[in-house]
């Protein structure tokens, strides 16, 4: 049987596979859920096999669906790369970016990859560090763009997303029920004392510091392994873990915003293009993630 697959069907298929949800995929693609559902029905008819398992929390791929995903992603990526290379202006130079570790993989990994492919003459340098370190580097001229956390009521930079920090626990280990409650903190951060510890002390909860790390991935490991609860950005909660809410006796630790700053003298076209790419990545994430 000669099967011809529409690239639009494959793009919708990849979006649903990535988001594990028809509604969120439709929102990301700017379509209605019914149109996405009809597309997937057509795709399954074309290939002659069922691609999705429907469940109460969304969808998952069947074995044949996973096989198709590998090839579909390759096709979609190639189409995007080709379109970007044809439409992109000729850019060159260097762009130096400071990005919170939390968002490097979850939001910006594909953006940086696509930007690098579309603008192969631009050198991209990325730095992960505390927000205060990023802003200082920007002021010194060591960075062109800095994405940071801020707690000011009116940030001076461009707000990309509101992403409160919350206490997080493992759904299996339930460390928040232990007394004293084991907590994980950043190794060196005045924020922990000013916000995280204060939120526990104001609730009168007994706690002990069981773990320290200098990265958010280190805190995620502490939560996932059942070693402690930890303060994490709401968008950065790992699989198998959940936010501790008011029903558990907890509240938001802070109401931080994610803000992008640009060095005043960074006026090059490559910096402008990268700023727009970062802006679009956060806009897309907020749209599909509901933050």
C-alpha positions in Angstrom: 0.0 0.0 0.0 1.4 3.4 -1.0 0.8 5.8 2.0 1.3 9.5 1.5 1.5 11.5 4.7 0.6 15.2 4.9 3.3 17.2 6.8 0.5 19.1 8.6 -0.8 15.8 10.0 2.7 14.9 11.2 3.1 18.3 12.9 -0.1 17.8 14.8 0.9 14.3 15.7 4.2 15.4 17.1 2.6 18.2 19.1 0.1 15.8 20.7 2.8 13.2 21.4 5.0 15.9 23.1 2.2 17.4 25.2 0.2 14.1 25.8 -3.0 16.1 25.4 -5.2 17.0 22.4 -6.4 20.3 24.0 -3.0 21.7 24.7 -1.7 20.7 21.3 -4.6 22.4 19.6 -3.9 25.6 21.6 -0.2 25.5 20.7 -1.0 25.0 17.0 -3.8 27.6 16.9 -6.5 25.0 16.1 -9.6 23.7 17.7 -9.6 20.4 19.5 -12.2 18.9 17.1 -10.0 19.7 14.1 -7.0 18.1 15.8 -9.0 15.0 16.6 -10.2 14.8 13.0 -6.6 15.1 11.8 -5.5 12.2 14.0 -8.4 10.1 12.8 -7.3 10.7 9.3 -3.7 9.9 10.1 -4.6 6.6 11.8 -6.7 5.7 8.7 -3.8 6.5 6.5 -1.3 4.3 8.4 -3.8 1.6 9.2 -2.9 1.4 12.9 -4.0 3.0 16.2 -1.4 5.6 17.3 -2.8 6.7 20.7 -4.1 5.2 23.9 -6.7 7.5 25.5 -6.6 7.8 29.3 -8.1 9.9 32.0 -5.2 12.3 32.1 -4.5 12.6 28.4 -3.1 10.3 25.7 0.0 8.1 25.3 1.5 6.6 22.2 1.0 3.0 21.2 4.1 0.9 20.2 3.4 1.8 16.5 2.8 5.4 17.5 6.3 5.6 19.1 7.8 4.1 15.9 6.1 6.8 13.8 7.1 9.6 16.2 10.8 9.1 15.5 10.3 9.5 11.8 7.7 12.3 12.1 9.9 14.3 14.4 12.7 14.0 11.9 10.5 15.2 9.0 9.0 18.2 11.0 12.4 19.3 12.3 13.8 19.2 8.7 10.9 21.2 7.4 11.3 23.8 10.2 15.0 24.0 9.6 14.6 24.4 5.9 12.0 27.2 6.3 14.1 28.9 8.9 17.2 28.9 6.7 15.2 30.3 3.7 13.4 33.0 5.7 16.1 34.0 8.2 18.2 37.1 7.5 21.9 36.8 7.3 23.2 37.2 10.8 26.6 36.8 12.3 28.5 37.6 15.4 28.1 36.4 19.0 25.2 36.4 21.4 25.9 35.9 25.2 22.9 34.8 27.2 22.3 34.2 30.9 19.5 31.7 31.5 18.2 30.1 34.7 19.0 26.4 34.8 15.3 25.7 35.3 14.4 26.9 31.8 17.4 25.7 29.8 16.0 22.3 29.0 12.3 22.8 29.6 11.7 25.9 27.5 14.7 27.0 25.6 16.6 23.9 24.4 14.7 23.7 21.1 14.7 27.5 20.7 18.5 27.6 21.0 18.9 24.6 18.7 16.6 26.1 16.0 18.3 29.5 16.3 21.7 27.9 15.9 20.6 26.0 12.8 18.9 29.0 11.2 21.9 31.3 12.0 24.9 29.2 11.6 27.3 32.2 11.6 26.2 33.3 15.1 28.1 32.0 18.1 25.8 31.3 21.1 27.3 31.4 24.6 25.1 30.4 27.5 25.7 31.0 31.2 23.8 29.4 34.1 24.1 31.3 37.4 22.1 33.0 40.2 20.0 35.9 39.1 22.2 38.4 41.0 25.2 37.0 39.2 23.5 37.3 35.8 22.5 40.9 36.4 26.0 41.8 37.5 27.5 40.2 34.4 25.0 42.1 32.3 26.1 45.4 33.9 29.8 44.6 33.3 29.1 43.9 29.7 29.8 40.2 29.9 26.2 39.3 28.7 24.0 40.6 26.0 20.7 39.1 27.4 19.9 37.9 30.9 16.8 36.0 31.9 16.4 36.2 35.7 14.0 35.8 38.5 12.7 39.0 40.2 10.5 39.7 43.2 10.0 43.4 42.7 6.4 44.6 42.3 7.3 46.4 39.1 10.3 44.8 37.4 12.4 47.1 35.2 12.9 44.5 32.5 10.5 42.6 30.2 8.3 40.2 32.0 8.3 36.8 30.2 6.3 34.7 32.7 5.0 34.6 36.2 6.3 31.4 37.8 5.8 31.2 41.6 8.1 29.1 43.7 6.3 26.4 45.7 7.2 23.6 48.1 7.3 20.3 46.3 7.1 16.7 47.5 7.3 13.2 46.0 3.9 11.7 45.4 5.2 8.3 46.6 7.4 9.2 49.5 5.3 12.0 51.0 8.2 13.5 53.0 6.1 16.5 54.0 4.3 14.2 56.5 7.5 13.4 58.5 8.4 15.2 61.7 10.6 17.1 61.7 10.1 17.7 58.0 13.3 17.2 55.9 13.9 20.1 53.5 16.3 20.7 50.6 17.8 24.1 50.1 20.1 25.9 47.7 23.7 25.8 49.0 24.3 29.6 49.0 21.4 31.9 48.5 19.9 34.6 50.7 16.6 33.9 49.0 16.3 30.6 51.0 16.5 32.5 54.3 14.3 35.4 53.2 11.6 33.4 51.5 11.8 29.6 51.8 12.7 29.3 55.5 10.4 32.2 56.4 7.4 30.5 54.8 7.9 27.4 56.9 8.6 29.3 60.1 5.4 31.4 59.6 3.4 28.2 59.5 5.0 26.9 62.7 6.2 23.7 61.0 9.1 21.8 62.5 11.8 21.1 59.9 15.4 20.0 59.4 17.8 20.8 56.6 18.5 17.4 55.1 20.1 18.4 51.8 21.8 21.3 50.0 22.6 21.8 46.3 23.8 24.7 44.2 21.4 23.8 41.3 17.7 23.3 40.8 18.4 19.9 39.3 20.0 19.0 42.6 16.8 20.0 44.4 14.7 18.0 42.0 16.8 15.0 42.7 16.2 15.4 46.4 12.5 15.5 45.9 12.2 12.7 43.4 14.3 10.4 45.5 12.2 10.9 48.6 15.1 12.6 50.5 13.3 15.9 51.2 10.8 18.4 50.1 12.2 21.4 48.2 11.3 24.8 46.8 11.0 24.7 43.0 9.4 26.9 40.4 5.9 25.7 39.6 6.8 25.1 36.0 9.8 23.0 37.0 8.1 20.3 39.2 9.5 16.8 38.1 7.4 13.9 37.1 6.1 11.9 40.1 6.1 14.9 42.3 3.5 17.6 43.1 3.1 21.0 44.6 2.2 21.3 48.3 -0.9 23.5 48.3 -3.1 25.2 50.8 -4.9 21.9 51.4 -1.6 20.5 52.7 -1.0 23.6 54.9 1.4 25.3 52.4 1.2 28.3 50.2 3.4 29.9 47.5 6.9 30.8 48.7 7.1 33.8 46.5 5.4 35.3 43.5 8.5 35.6 41.3 8.4 36.8 37.7 10.8 35.7 34.9 12.3 38.8 33.4 14.5 39.4 30.4 17.1 42.2 30.4 19.1 43.4 27.5 22.4 45.2 27.7 21.9 48.8 26.6 24.7 48.8 24.1 23.7 45.3 22.7 22.1 46.7 19.6 23.1 44.0 17.0 20.6 42.2 14.8 21.7 38.8 16.2 20.9 39.9 19.8 17.5 41.3 18.6 16.7 38.0 16.9 17.7 35.9 19.9 15.6 38.1 22.2 12.6 37.6 20.0 13.2 33.8 20.0 13.4 33.7 23.8 10.3 35.8 24.0 8.4 33.5 21.7 9.5 30.4 23.6 8.1 31.7 26.9 4.9 32.8 25.2 4.4 29.4 23.7 5.2 27.7 27.0 2.8 29.8 28.9 0.0 29.2 26.4 0.3 25.4 26.4 1.2 25.1 30.1 -1.4 27.3 31.6 1.0 29.3 33.7 
